[in-house]
Amino acid sequence: MIRFSDFGTIKEAVKLTPAELEKPNSSTGEKRADILIRLIQQGSPIELAKGGSVTIENNPELIQSIEQWRDDTSNKKPAIGFLSTDGQPFTTSDLAKSKVFGGGGGGAGGGTLNTKITESHQCVMCQAMLDHGVQSEEFFTPDILKNAYKKVEVDAKLDEVLSVEDGWFHSSYESAKLLVKERYIHKNHVFHRGSKTMTGIYALKDLAFKNSGFPKLKDDKWNPGDIWAVEKGFNIQKELNVENVKSLNSSILENFVNRRLVGISLKLVKKQAKSSEYNIKLPPDTDDHKVMKVLLQGEKRGEFWSSKGATIVFDDGKLMLKDNSPGGNVKAEILGKTARGGGASWGIIQDASRQVFRKNLPDHKGGVYQIAKKIHVRKDPKAIAIFWRMFNHFYPNVSEKDFMRELSKKDTNWISSKLGCMYVCYYCDLNTGQKANRFITKIVNYAGSKSEDASTFVKVYE
């Protein structure tokens, strides 16, 4: 099979200089620094300007430094240094302004194509392997994939699928090989990505939650299937029972076991794939976690006022709290073995607090942000007292005078983020033991799509 690497010298790509990193993706509007954070957390290879790719070592300190760089309003900012997973030093200026960042550039060699294309490619690779058996990677030429493309139902165009090469091509190959060998997929399946059938499955989920009187659960938290293998002739409307959430999940489980309907969650595979099944019992097995400590500052350096985030350390990882964007909702991101890179929105955190602590956290826009605005703009005593009460709980030896001096230096966005974090940490610390453990368990299991209302799927990963 011909890959871009088979050709001669490739012209050096445009570098992701600090000036370029500061700009948004011209197509999606997403900040390039946020895209970089996402790629690091996903473990995705990123194209280098001089060719090839690098996978960046993921650690909280680097993520925090990128976030601080992003939020810095100074005119002249340096490139950000980092280490690759094999210990080699680079800076962000060594990276290419590739397609994922909204620049030009060709195929998916750096692992940077959007999910629509890579997941559609996985569907095509699964079909091709079922058509021809498990062959060598080079066997799956553009002509082979072109014929397989005719049989799948995906939302990426043929030329987009054929543009996938190197890292993502290998990932599709290894994942398909495992799915075939472990009999998750068979020749009577049709593979779906972004199709009417796939969107229909999630629409039925919404109906089941409505019928149960439950608040809507995000699609990927109910079932993070990136692609679905659906047996030919399977009618989702007739065969999935949406009377309530329990009946729907029972239908999903039954048809998963019979391999008539298989949700497949995909992660980048660099060498060899492995699989894990989730929620194969009703109710699903969920992990139990314990809160170890609550931190409103860095573990090793920094102080309360030097970070607008917070961390709850639990037995299997960390729950990182910070605003999603300046002035935006506080979001929980899980770093740990069970749900690395998973997250939970402010709404999910509110639900967990209400269920476990019997405390209603204020909404963001009409609550947390408004309190922060009153503190910064109006110097409102009642609003300041809310912040002070929670601060004083954690820092009883700091005088109110010193507290006010530092608080006066902060703007509304900073106060909003820290205040949201404080609410969560305050109630966790007030309820140490069983309640705090139950709270963190709910958030972690939600982030890992292992909540009590989640449905069955198989995850393919490294």
N, C-alpha and C positions, 0 to 999 in steps of 0.2 A: 504494500500500500504506500502511496506517495504521501509524505508529510512535508510541511514547510521546512523542516530541518534538513530535508534531503537536498535542498537547493544551496546555492553558493552563499556568498556574503550578503547579509540582509542589512539594509540601510538602518542606521540607529534611529530609534523612535524618539518622539518628543519627550523630554524629561519631566517628571512630576516635581518641578521646582517649588519652593515655598509659595511663589506667586500663583502657580497653577493649582497647588494643593488647596489654596484658600478659596478658589472658585467652586461653584456648584457644578454638578453634572448638568450639562446644557440640555439634555433630553428629559431628565426626571426632576431636576431641581434639588436633588439630594446633595448635601454637603460632601465634598470629596473626603474630608477628614472622617466623616461618619462611615463612608463607604470603606475606607481603609480599616477602620476599627472592626467593621463587620467581617471583612475578609480575613483579618487576623484571628478573630474569634472562631470563624468557620474552619480555620486551618487550610484555606485555599491558596494555591500557588498564585503569585502575582508577577506579571511580566516585568522584566528589567529592560531599561532603555537600550542597553547594548546587546540584547538578545537573551533568551533563556528565561528562567523564572526563579523566584525565591519564595520560600514559605517562612513567614516571620514567627519567631518564638512568641507565644502568647503569654503575657504576664500582666497582672493588674497595674504595676508601676508604669509599663509602657502605655497601656490604655489610658491611664490617668494623664500621662504627659501629653498624649495626642489630644485629649479633651481640653486640657489647659491651653495647649497651642491653638486649638480651634476657637476657644473663647477669648483669647488674647486679642485686644483691639489695637495693639501697637502696629505701626506701619511696616517695620522691618523685622521679620521673624526668620529664624534660622531653619535649616533642614533638620528633620528629626532623626536621630540615630537609633539603630536597632540591631539586633542579632538575628541571624537566620536560625532555623531549628538545628542546623549542624554547627552553630557557633561562629559563623562568619559575620564580620561587621559590615553594615551598609547604612546609608541614609535614604530618606525619602526621595532625594534628588536622583538616586540610582534607579528609581522605579520609572516605568513608562506611563505616559498619559494614555493609557489603553482604553479600550471600548467601555470597560466597566466604570471608568471614571468620566465617561462622556467624551473621550477623545476619539481619535481615529483608530486604525489598527484592524488587523484581520481576524484570524480564527481564535479558537479557545485554548490555544496552547498553554497560556498562563492560568487557566482555570478561571477566567474572568467573564465568560459569557453569562447572560442572564439565565435564571432558572427555567424559564419557558423553553429555551433551546436545549439546555443540557438534559432536562427531564424528558423532553420529546425524543432526544437522541437515545435515551435509555429505553424508551418504548420500542424504538426501531431496532435497537441492538437485541432486545429480548426476542422480538419477532424473527429477526434474521437468524439468531442462534437456534430457535425452535425449528425454523425451516431447514437448516443445514446441519444441525448438530453442533457440538462443542468442537470448534476448529481453532487453529492458531489465530492470534489477533490480526495478523496480516491478511488472513483470508477474507475479512469483512471489508471488501473494497466498496467504493462509491456505487458501483452497479448492484452489488448485493444489497446494500442498504436502501438503494432507490426502490428496488422491488419490495422490500419489507415495508417501506414507508406507505405503500399503497394499502396495506392491510391494517394499519393502526389508526387511531383517532386522536390526533394531537393538534395543538394550536400553533406550532412552529412550522414555517415553510420548509420545503425540501432543501433549498439551498442553504438555509440556516442550519439544518440538521447536518448536512454534508460538510459544513465549515468546522465542525467540532473535530479537534485532533489532539494528539499528544496526551496531556494529563487527564482531561475529561474523557477522551476516547478510551483510554486505558481503564478509567473508573467504570465506564459503562460496560466494557467488555468483562471485567472481573465480576461486577455485580450480576450481570446476566448469567455468567457461567455458574455462579453460586445459586442463583434462583432456579436454574434448570436442574442442577445436580441435587438440590435439596427439595425438589418437586413442589416449589411454591407456584410455579407457572407451568402450563402445558399447552399443547397445540390447539386446544379448543378455546383458548383465551383470546380476547381482543384487548389490546393495551390502550389505556386512555390517559390523556393529559390535557386538561383544559377543555374537555369535550362536553357535549350536552349531558351525556350520561354521568360524568364525574361531577359536574356542577349540580346535577339532579340529586345525587347522593347527599350532598351537603344541604340542599334545600329541604330534603326529607328530614334531615337532622334538626333543622330549625323548627319544622312542624312538630316533631316529636317533643322537643323541649317546650314549645308553646302548649301542646296538649297536656304536658305534665305540670304546667304552671311554673316552669323554671325559667330563670333569666337565660338569655341566649348565651351559648358558649362558643367561643371562636372556633372556626373550622379546624385549625391545626391542633387545638387543644382537645377537641373531641376525637379526631383521627388525623394524624399528620401525614397521611398517605400522599406522597408527591405524585405518584402514578397509581393507577388501579388496573388490576387484571380481572376482567369480567368475562365470565363464560358466555359463549355465543348463545343467544336466545334468552339470557337472563333478563327479566323485566323487573327493574328496581321498584316500580310503582306497585306491582302485584306481590312481590316476594319479600319486601322489607316492611315489617309491621311498625307503623308509626303511632300506634295508640298512645304510647308513652316512651320515655327514654329507655326504660328497662327492656321493653319489648323490642325496640329498635336494636339495642346493643346485643340482645339475644339473637336476633336475626343476622346481624353482622358476624357474630361469633360462629354461629352454625354454618354459615356459608363460607367463612374463612376456613374452618376445619375441613369442609368438603371441597375446598379449593374452587368454589364457584365465584367468589367475590373476595379479592385479596388486595387490601390496601398496603402499599409499599412505601416506606419512608427511606429516602436516599441520603447518604453522606458521601463525600469525596473519598474514593478508595485509591491510595497511591501504590500499594503493592498487592495485597491479597484481601479479599472480602470475607466478612463473617456476618452472621445474622443473629438477631434476638427477636423473640415474639413478646408482644405486650398485651396486657388485658385479655388473657385467654381464659380467665375465670370470671364469673359473675357473682358478686361484685368483684372488680379487678383487685389483684394484689397491689398494695401500695406500700412504699417504704415509710418507716417511722424515723424521724430525726430529732436530735436534741440541740437546743441552743447552748453554745459554749460561752460566748461573750458578745457584748454589744459595744461597737466602737463608733464614736462620732468624730474620730480623727484617724490618721494613718496608724497602722500597727507598729511601724518602725520609726517613722519620722513625721513631722508636721504636727499641727495642733488643730483644735476645733475650728478656728477662724481661717485656716489655710486651705480648707476643702469644703465644698458645698454639698458633699455626699456623706454617706455613712455606710457602715458594714455590720451585718449580723453574722458572726462566725458560728457555723453549726458543725455537727460531727463529721459531715462528709463534704464540706465545702464552705462557700461564703455567699451570702446574699448581699449584693452590692446595690445600694440605693442612691439614686441621683436623678435630677431632672432629665427628661428625654431630649430637651432643647432648652435654650435660655428662656425662662418664664413658663416652660411647659410642665406637664404632669411629671411627678416623680414616678420612676419605673424601677422595678426590682429586676436585677440580672443575676442569674445563678451561675457561679463558677464552682464546679465540682464534678465528681465522677459520674453522678447520676443524670445531670442535666446541664452540661457545660454549654454555655451560650443561650440557654433557655431564659425566658423572661416572663414577667407578670406586670400588667398595667396597674395604674392606680385604682381602677374599678375593681380588679380582682383582689387587690390588697384591702380595699374597703369591705368587700364581701367577707373575706377571711376574718378581719377584725370584728365585724358585726357578729359573725357566727361563733367565734371563739372567745373574744374578750367582752362581747356584748357592748362594744363601744362603736359609735358611728364616727368614723373619720370624716372630716369635712370634704365636700367636693373640691376639686382643684380651682377652677376658674372663679366660682362664686364664694369660695371659702378660703383655702390656703393662700391663693394669690392675692385676694382682697385684703387679708390680714397683713400679708407682707407689704402691700402697697400702703396700708394705713401706717405701718411701722416706719417705712422709709420716707413717705411724702408728708404725712400729717403728724408724725411722732405721737400717734394715738396711744395714751397710757394703757387702755384696756388691751389693745393689740400687743403692745410690748409686754404686758404682764403675762400673756399666754406663752410667749417665747421664753420669758425669764423663768417661769415656773418649771418648764421642762428642762431648760439649761441648768438651773440650780439643782435639779434632781441629780444630774450627772457630775456637776462641778460645784459642790457645796462650799468649797473654800475660796471661790472667786467672788469678789465683792460685786455688788450691783453697779457700783461706779465704774469698775474696770469693764464689766459686761457692756454697759452703755457706751463707753468709749469705743470699744471694738465694733459694736453693732452699728454705730453711726457712720462707720466707714464703708458699709455694705449697701449695695443697691437692691432694688425690688426683686430682680431675678435671683440674686444670690440668696436673699432671705427666704424667698418662696421655696427654693430647692431645699435649703437647710431645714426650714420649718416642716415641710412634708416629711423629710427623713426623721426629724425629731418626734413627730407624732407616732410613727411606727416603732421607733426605738424605745420611746417612753412607755408605751403600753406593753411592749415585750418585756422591758425591765421590771415594770410593776407586777407582771404576771409570770415571774420566773417559775420554772418547773413545768408541770403538765400542760398548762394553757399555752405558754410560750412555745413549747415543743410541738403542740398540735398546730399552732399558727404557722410555724416554719415548715412543718410537714405539708400542710395544705399548699403553701406557695411553691415548694420544691416539686411536689408531685404534679401540680398544675403545669409548671414550667416544663416538666418532662413528659407531659401528656399521659400522666398516670393517675388522673383524678378519678373519683368514684364514678363519674359519669362518662369517662372516656371509653372508646370502643377498640376493637381488636385490630392490630396491624403488625407487620414485620418490618424491622429496621435493618437495612444493609449498610455496613460501615467498615472502617479499617480495623 
